[in-house]
Amino acid sequence: MSNRIDLLRLDYTFSVIVPMLLAIFINRLNVFFHIDIIIGFLFLAITGNTWNDVIDMRDPEEIETLERVKGYHPREIFTIGLSSFILGITLLMRTCIANPVNGFLLIIIIAMVLIYCKWLKPVPIINQILLGASHIFLPYLIIKIDAGLSLLNLSEWILMIMFLSFAFTGQVTHEIIDHDALAKHLSLKGCQIVVCISSIITLVMSILVLILYPFAYKFYFIPFLLFPIGTILTFRRPTVSTKGVKDVGILLGNFLFIYFLTLIALQFYGII
C-alpha cells in the first residue's frame, strides 16, 4: 500500500496556489484577508488530483497512478476527493456570498476541471488552455474581485500571458515525458517546436514585464526570464526527456510557491 500523503499529490497544488499569491503580491493585498480562498482552492486541488486518479487507475497504462493508489479501491480515493471538495467549497462560500460573480467563476472552474478529467485530458493544446484558465486565470480574478479591485489592466495582461505561457510550457513538458496527449499526436520534433515556441513567448513577455511593469521591485520577476532559457536549452534537440526533467519542473513550481510567500511576507511587514 502506498504512503497516505502521496495520495493527495500535494506537490502539484502549487499550480493553483501560486497564481493567487501572485495576485496578492502584485496588488499589495493582505494575504490573511483571503486565506480562506487560498486554502479552499488547496482542498479543491486535492479533489481534482484524487478524482483524476479515480479515472486514471482504470487504465493499465497509467503505471505511475497505479503505483500511487496501490492497495486502495476507487471508492476510497473518491471519498478523499469528496471530503476535500466539501471542505473547499465551504471555505469559498464567504467570497461567493459577498461577491456572487465569484460564485459564478467557481462553478466555471469546477466544470472546466471535470471536463478536463473526463473528456479533454487526451486532447493536446486544448487541455492545457482549459487548465490554464481554471488553475491560473480565474483564481487570479477571484482574488482581485474579493479584494474589490478592478479587473486586469494592460500591465497585468502582459504579466498574465507570461505566467500562462510559463505554466503551459511546464504542463506540455510533463505530457511529453509521460507520453500523454501532445506526445501521442506529434513527433519528437513537433513536441520540441511547441515547447520552444511557448518558452520564447514566456521569454518575450518576461522582458516586457521587466521593461513596462509599473512596480518598484520588478527585478523579482527576473527568474521568469531565466526559466524559459533553461527549457529551450533542455529541448534544443528533439530527444526523449527523462523523468528527472519533470521532477525538476515540479520542484521549481514549489520553489515559486515559497518564493512568493517570502515576497508577500516582506510586503506584509513593509520591507518592500
N, C-alpha and C positions, 0 to 999 in steps of 0.2 A: 504494500500500500504506500502511495506517495505521501510526502510531507503535507500536512493540512494547509499550511500557509501558502504552499505552491499553487493550490487550487485557485487562490484569489488572483494570482498573477499581478501582484501589486507593483512590480517593476514596470508594468505597462501603463499605470494610471497617470504617469506624468503627462501623457498626451492630452488629457482633458484638463488637468490642473494648471499646467504651465501657462496656457492662454489666458486663464482668469487671473493668474498672478501678473502676467504682462499687462492686462487691463488695469489692475490695481496700481502697478508701478508707473505706467505711463501717465495715468490721471491723478497720481499722488493721493490715492484713497487710503482710508484706514482699513487694513485687512480684517480687523475684528468686526467691523460692521457688516462684512459679507462672509464671515466664516461658515455660516450655515449653508450658503450656496456652494462653497468650496467642498465642504465635507459631504454635502448632498450629492454632488457630482462624483465625488470619490466612490460613494456607495453605488451610484448608477454605473460607474466604470466597472466595478466588480460584477455587477449584474450582467453587463454586456460581455465581459470576459467569460463568466461561467456559463451563460446561456449559449454563447458561441461554441463553447466546448461540448455542451449537450448535443449540438448539431454535428460538430466535427467528429465526436467519438464514435459515430456510426460509420465513419469512413475508414476502412482498414489501411488506407494510405497515409492517414494523419498519425504518423508514428509518434511525433513529439506530444501531441494531445493525448494519445492512448497511454503513453508512459506517465504523463502527468496525472491522469484520472484513474490510474490502475488501482483496482480494489474498490472503486465506487460505482454505484448504479447511476444512470442518467437522472432518476428522480431525486437522488441525494444532491447532485450538482445543481439541479433545477431549484431545489429548496434553498440552497445557499443564495442563489441569484434572486429568488423571490424575497427572501428576508432582507437582503441589501436593497432591493428595489423599494420595499415598503419604507425602510428607514430613510432612504434617499429622498423619496417623494415627500415624506413627512417634513423633512428639513427644508425642502424647497417650497412648502406651502406658504410660508411667510411672504416671500417675494412675489409669489403668484397672486396672492390675495391683494397685496399692496399695489402690484403692477400687473394687471390682467394680461398685458401683452407678453409678459414673461411666461405666464401660464401657456399661452398660445405657442411661444417659441419652444417651451419644454415639450409640448405634445409633438411638435415637428421633429425635435431631436430624437425622441423615443421612437417615432415612426421611422425615421431615417435609419436608426441603428437596427431595428427589427427587419427592415427591408434589406439592409446590408447583410445581416447574418443569414437570412432565409433565402434570398434570391441573388443579390448583386455581388457577393464576395468573389465569385469566379470571373466577374466581368472587369477586364482591365480598364484603367483610367477612370471610368465612371465610378467604380467602387471607391477609389481614393478621393474623388471630388466629393462624394457623399460623406466620407469620413472627415474630410477637411471642414465641411460645413457643419457637421454635427459635433465634432470634437474641438474645433478651434473657433470658427467664426461666430456661431450662435452663442456659445458660452461667454465669449468676449462681450457680445452685445448685451447679454443678460446682466453682467456685472455693471455695465455702463447705465443701463436702464434702471437697475436697482439703486444706483447712486444718483439718479435724477439728472444725468448728463445727456447732452445731445448725441446723436449717432455719429458715425465716423466722419472726420474731416479729411482733407486731402492727404495730410501727412500720415494720418492713421491708416488710410487706404494703402499707401505705399508700404507702411510697416506690416499691414496685414497680408498683402501679397507676398512680401518677403518671407513672412512666417509660414504661410500656406505652402509656398514652393519648397521651403526648407523641410516641412513635415512631409510633403508629397515625395520628396527625394528619399527620405528615410523609409517611408512605407513601401515605395517601389523597390528599394534595395532589399527590404525584408521579403518581398514577394519573389524576387529573383533568386535569393538564397534558398528559400523554401520551395522553389519551383511551383509557385502558385500563380494564378491569374495571368499577369503580364508574361511571365517566363513560359507559359504554356501556349501563348499566341505569337510570340516574337522570337526571333533568333537571338543569340548572344549579342550580335552586332546591333540588332534593333533595341534590345534592352539597354545596351551601352549608350546608344543615342538618346533614349528617353531620359536616362539618369543624368547625362551630361547637359542636356537642354534645361532640365529643371534646376540643376546646380548653377548653370550660368544665369538663369533668371534670378535665383536666390542671390548670387554674387552681385548682379547689377542692382537689384533692389536694396541690398545692403549698402552699396556705395551711395545710392540716392538718399537712404536714411541718414547716413553719416554727413552728407552734404546739406540736406534740406531740413532735417527734423529740428524743430524749434525747442531743443532740450539741452540744458547746460552740460549735462553729463552723458551726451550721446556716445562718448567713447565706450560706454558699457555695451554698445552693440557691435563692437569690433569682432567678437567671436563669430557672429553670423557672417562676417566677411571671410573668416578663415575656414570654417567648417565646409562650405561648398568646394573650396580649393582642395581640401583633403579628399572629398568624394570624387572629384574629377581625376585626381591622381590615382585613386584606387581603381577607377573604371577607365583608365587610359587605354587599356586593351580589353577586347571582348572575351574575357576569360570567366570561368566559373568561380564565384567568390565563396569563401569558406564561411562556416557558421560563426567564426570569430568576428567577421565584419558586422554581422547582425548584432552580436553581443556588445560590440563597441558602440554601435548606434544606440542601443538601449541604455547603456551606461552614460553616454553623452546626454541623452534625454533626462536622465535622473540627475546628472550634474547641473543641467539647466534649471531643474526644479530647485536645487539647493542654491544655485546662483541667484535666482530671482527672489527667493526667500531672504537671502542676505541683503540684496538691494532694498527690498521692502523694509527690512529691519533698520537699515541706515536712514531711510526716509522717515520712518516712524519716530526715530529719536532726533530728527532734524539735522543729521550729519550731512546729508546731500539734498 
